[in-house]
Structures are given as structure tokens and as C-alpha cells.
Amino acid sequence: MKIFDDMYVYPWVSYEANNCNTILIDGQTPALIDPGHSQLFNHVLQGMAQDGKDINKIEIILCTHSHPDHIEAIERFENGVLMAIGKDEYLYLHNGGRELFMATGCSMPKRPFTLLLKEGIIEIGGKAFQVIPTPGHSPGSLCLYWKEKRTLISGDTLFYMGVGRTDLPGGDAELLAESIKKLAELDIEHLIPGHGELIRGEKAIKKNFQLIINEFFD
């Protein structure tokens, strides 16, 4: 699904197995955000092929958080691909985060994360993305905001009419509420969540934020 010339989204729409939406940032430095489960990665391969994009040209993988349904497919990539995740999430992954992998029968990733992100700006092929720590769903969750395109990649922090669950290891409802209220202050025209449908239009996005804040955190 083409969003802009340099952004494509491959949404997971099947209800038969849990998996996440995957985002391609194309251009000078092709990047993939949240590749999802390894055994369910073919839908990304098929989507990219239909869009005329080559998976072998991916240079960097960014993960919004460390849950298996977002990062397991990093094992599908060669050693030369840069792997990035939030610094706090990396520490969590190798401590309490192991519990979720064990509980779901998934294997801990063997590929090392070589870039640990913190709050600030990351440039991907000349495109500037604001890294926003949004703890709550997991201790080191982060969102990426492309200011130029007024686009927020929200991971599992919030969805259309919903929020990320906080009953998993490391979840915290109070921190999640603070994170969502912080995101609500951004100027957003396109909201791309980690699961479910995309939200387009400033008015619809503001309405979604207000509904979430009123229903979940009032």
C-alpha cells in the first residue's frame, strides 16, 4: 500500500494469526520498520514484489519495540543489515522481555541490535524522523514521527479506537496514558499503527486521540 513516493505499508489483515503492520521507507537508504513474525513474513515479500521493491536492498531494520510479533523476522536478513531498537527496550528484551518469547514459544533473536535509539532525530537516507520514547505497552517502546509528511508511526502505543495492552511483562497503564497524551500534541495527518487500520486526516486523528483519552484514561 503506497502512502507516499518513499513510504509503503504492508498491513497484516488476517485474523488467523497475530502479526504486525510493516512499513517500508524507500529511497537512498531503504529501511523496514517492524518486520513481524518470521513465519508470516511472506506477506511483506509479496507486497514489496508487487510494488517493484527489492527486499535485498534493505539497509536498516527499525523496531518500535521488542515483542515477537514485531521483531522475530529480523532473523530473515543478512548480517550487513543494520538493526535498530530503543536503548531502554534493548535492556528490557534481555531481561524481563524474555518471558514473552518463552510464553509464546518463540525464540529470542540471535541477530544483534547494532544501533540503540534514544530520543532525538534519526536520518534515514536524508529523511529526518523524530524518535519519541513512548513507554507503557513495553518499557522502551518508541514512535517515529516524520514531521515533513505529518506522519506518525505509532507501533503498539495506540491504534484506531484502541491502545496497546499493558498486561504483558513490563506494561504500565499510567506510562501509556502519559505517552499517548504527549503524542496527541503532534501535528498528524497520517497515523500508521502497529496493528489494524491506518487513520488519515487531521480531524479523524484528533477525534481518535480524544476518544482514547476519554475512554481509556479519563
N, C-alpha and C positions, 0 to 999 in steps of 0.2 A: 504494500500500500504506500504510494508516494505521498509524502506530506509537502516537501519542498524539493528543489532540484538535488539537494545534498542530504535529504533525510527520508528514510523509508521505515515503515513499521510493519512487522510481521506478527500480527496478533494471534494469540492462542485462543481458538474459539470452540474447541471440543470440550465437552463436559465429561468425557470418559476418563481422563487423567489430568491431574493438576500440572500446569506448566505456566510460564510467564510470557508476556509480550516482549519481543526482541526488537531493538532499534538499530538501524544502520545509519551511521554518519559517513557519508561518502565524500569523495574529493581527494585532495592531495595526500591525506593520511586516513585511509578508510578505518573506521572503528565500529565495533559492535558492542552494544550495551545490553547486558543481561541475556546471555545465550540460552539459558534454560537448562532443562534436563538433557543429558547426553542421548538417551534412547528416543527422545522426542524431537531431536534437532533437525530431522529431515524436513520439517515444515519450513524452517528457515532456509535450508539449502534450496528447496523448491521455489520458495518465494523470491530469493535472490536470483535464481536462474531465470525466472520469468521476467524479472526486471533487468536482466542483462548484466548482473553484478557477479563478480568472481570472488568466492569465499576465500580463495588462496591469496587474495590481495589485502586481506585484513591485517592491520599492523598493531592494533591495540584492542584489548577487551577491557571494558569497564563494567564493574558490578555495583549495583546500588546497595546491595547487602549480601550476606553470605549464605542465605538459605539454599538448600539443594536445588529447588526449582528455579533458581536464578543463576547458579554458578556451575552446576555439575558438568555442563558441556565445554568448559574450558579445557577439559582433557582431550577434546577433539582437535586442538590446534597445535601447531608445531612450536618448537622451543623458541623460535625467533620472534614470536608474537608477544608483545608487552602485555602483562596482566596487571590491572589496577583495581584497588578497592580502598575503602576508607581505612585510615590507620586504626581507629578505635574498633572497627569491625574486624580487622585482621586479628587483633588481640583477642577479641571475643570468639572468633572462629576457632582459635587454637586453645580455647578454654571451655567455657560453657556451651559454645556453639557446636561442639562435637556431639552433644546429646541428641540434637535433632537429626543428624546424619545417622546415628545409631538407631534411633526410634523409627526412621523411615526406611531402613535397610539400604541406605546409600553409602557410598564410600567417600571418605574425606578426599578432597582434591590432592593429587600428587604434584601438580604443576604449581610452582611457587608464584606468589604475587610479588612482582618486581617493582611496583610503584604504589606507594601508600599515600592516599589522598587526604588532604586536610582542607579546612575552609579557605576559600580563595578562588582564583581563576586558573583553569587549565585550558591550554590552547591545543586544539586538535586540527592539524592542517590549516592553521590560520584562523580557525573559528574559536571564539572565546566562550567558554562555558563556566558559569559560576557554580562552584561546588558548595552546596548548602548542607551542613550536618542536620539530620532530622531524626534523632533518636526517638524510640518509642516502640516501633514494631520490632526492632532489634537495637542493641546498644549503639552501633555505629552506622546505622542507615544514613544514606545521603541522597539528595536530589540534585539534578543538574538543570540549570536554568540558562537557556540560550536567549540572552536579552535582545539581540538583534532581531530574532524571529518571534519574540514574546512567547517562547515555548518552554514549558516545564516538563521534565521527565521525572515523575514522582515516585518511581519504584513502588513499594508496598506501603508508603506512608498514607496515601489516600487514593480513592477510586471514584468512579461515578456513584454517588449516593452511598459511599461506604468508606471504611478506614481499614488499615492493616490490623490484624488481630494482635492482641497483646498477651495472650495466654501461653505463648511459646517461651522457651528459655530466653531470658534477657529482655522480655517485653515489659513495657511500663506505660500505662494509660495516661498518667499525668504528663510524662515527657512527650508522648504522642500528641496530646492536646496542644502543648506549647509549640511543637514543631508545625502543626497544621495552621495555627494562628499566625505564625511567622510567614509561612508560605502564602497565606491569604492576602498579604500586603503587596505581593508582587503584581506587576502588570503582565497578565497572561491572556493570550489569545488561543493557544493550543495547549491542552493538558494531556500528556501521554502517561497513563498509569501502568503499573506492573502487571495488572490483570484487568480484564474487562474492556469496555468500550472507551474510545477516546472522547474527549469533550472539546468542542470547538465553539469559539465565540466568547468574548469577554463577559457578556451578560449571563450566559449559561454557566460559565465557570464561577463567577461570583455567587450565583444562586446556589451552586453545588457546595461551595465553601460555607455559605451561611446555613444551609440545611445540615451539613455535617456538624458544624459548631453547635447549632441549636439542639440537634437530636442526640448527639453522642457526648457532648462535653458541657452542656449548659448547666 
